[in-house]
Amino acid sequence: ESYDKLLLSPGAKPTQPELPGVGQVFTLRTVEDTLRIRAYLDEHPVRRAVVVGGGFIGLEMAENLVHAGVHTTLLQRGAQVLPPLDADMAAEIHAYLRGQGVELRLGVRVSGFSPQGDGLAVELEGGERFPADLVLLGIGVAPDTELARRAGLALGVKGAISVDGQMRTSAPD
């Protein structure tokens, strides 16, 4: 398509760290992702789920899985869920999650994912493993700059599209 001026607004995509087996886990960002997860739940006997990430998406997914009758473990790298909150507020959320049946593990780091039976095992640094029929990563987002990269635009810190003070990219117009 030809244009006089083009505004790029590609949004973000779920963060997927380079860990063994990460291609076998679900992420949640779009309506299509939601439909894919729902179809998986409808088509497979999911008794145990592991949600990696204690941000808004991870908490929302854990809540929905528990309401669906799935034993859910929530793994969070930091010392609390929802890191922007004060620690005392997060402690209330921790108590609520545990009261709802969520197995909450704080201060843990995932080192990879491996096949186990019909599902996956989530492996932590230190060797602990959590078996799961469904694993979801909710660990944040990264700039979706594939189009800009393919167009040869300069990328900046953390792979975002590099712009000047007037929000112009390295390509004129």
N, C-alpha and C positions, 0 to 999 in steps of 0.2 A: 504494500500500500504506500502511496506517496503521501507526503504531509508537508506543511509549512513549518509547524512546530509540533513536537510530540512530547506529551507528558507521560512519564513512566511512573506507575504505581503498582508494582508487582506484589506487594504484600510480603507475607512471611510463610515459612513452611516449618513443620515440626522438626525440632532438633533430633538428630539420630547420631549418637556418638559412634565412632569406629570401634565397636566391640564385637567379639566373635558372636555370630548368630543373630545380630540385631535385625537382619532382614526378615526374621520370622515373627516379629512382634508388631502389634498394632500401634498406630498413632491416631490422635484425634485432633482435627483442625477444621474439617469441612463437614457439611451435611452428608456428603458421600461417604466420608469416613464413619459417621454415625450409622448409616445404613449398612455398611459393610460389617461393622461390629454386631449390629442387631441381627443380621443374617447369620453370622457365625454362631451367635448365641442360640438362634432358632434351630440351626442345623447340627449342632454339636452338643454333647452332654458336658456342660461346663460346671464343674463342682468347685474348682479352686481357681482363683485369679490373683495375679500379682500386678499391682499398679506401681510403676516407678515414677516418683515425682509427687511432691506435696504442694503443688500450686493449685490454682483454681480448677484447671482441667483434671488433674489427678484426683482432687477431692470430689469433684462432681462425678467422675467415673466410679470411684470407690462407692459413693453413696448409691448410685444406680445399680451397681453389681450386688451390693448387700440387699437392696430392695428386691432384686431378682432371685434371691436365695442362694447366692454364690458366696462361699467363704472367701473373703478378700483380705489380702495382705498389702499394705501400703508401705513402700520403702522410700525413705527420704534421706538424701545425703547430709543435709544440714541438721542442726539440733532441734528444729521445729518445722512444722508445716507453715505455709503462707509466710515466708521470710519477712515481708514488709511489716507484719504485725509486731506489736510489743510482745515480749516473751510471756507475760501474764495472760494476754488475750489468747495467744497460741496454746497455752496450757489448757485453757477452757475447751478449745477445739479438740485437743488431744483427748481429753476426758470424754467429750461427746462422741468422737469417733470410736473409741474403745467401747463405750456404752452401747453403740450401735452394732458392735460385733466385728469391727475392723481390727485386724491384727496390725498394729502400728509399730514400725521399726525405724527409729531415728538414728542419724549418724552412721549410716551404712553406705558403702560404695559398691555399685554393681560392676562386676568385672567381665561379664559375658552371659550368653544364653546358649544352652545346649539341648538337643533332643533328649526327652525322657519319656518313654512309653509313647502314648498318643499325644503328649504335650511337650512342654519345655521345662527346663530347670533354669531358674534365675540364679546365677552364681555371684556371690559376694566376694570382695577382697577378704582374705582370711579363710576361704574355703566353704563357708556355709552356703547351702543350696535350698531354694524354695521351689518345689514342684508346682506346676500350674497348667491348667487346660487353656488358659488365655493370659497373655501378658500385654500390658499397655504401657507405652512410654508417654509420660506427660511432663517432660523436663524442660519445656520452653520452646522458643521459636528462633529461627535464624532468617536473615533476609533471603527472599526468593529472587536471586539475581541471575538465574540461568540465561534468560533472554539477553540481559545486559552483557553477560560474559561472552555469549555467542556473537553478539554484535560488536565486540571488541572494545566496549566501554571500560574505562579505568575503574577498578574496584578499590575500595579503601579498607580501613580497619575492619576486621571481622567479616570481610567479604561483602560489605554493603557497597552500594553504588556510590562512587566518589563524586561529590559536587562542590562547586565553589560557593562564595558568599551569596550569590543570587540563585542558588539551587540548580545550576547548569552542570550537565555532565561533561565528559571529555569530548563528546560529539557535538558539533554545532547544531543548534535547533532541536 
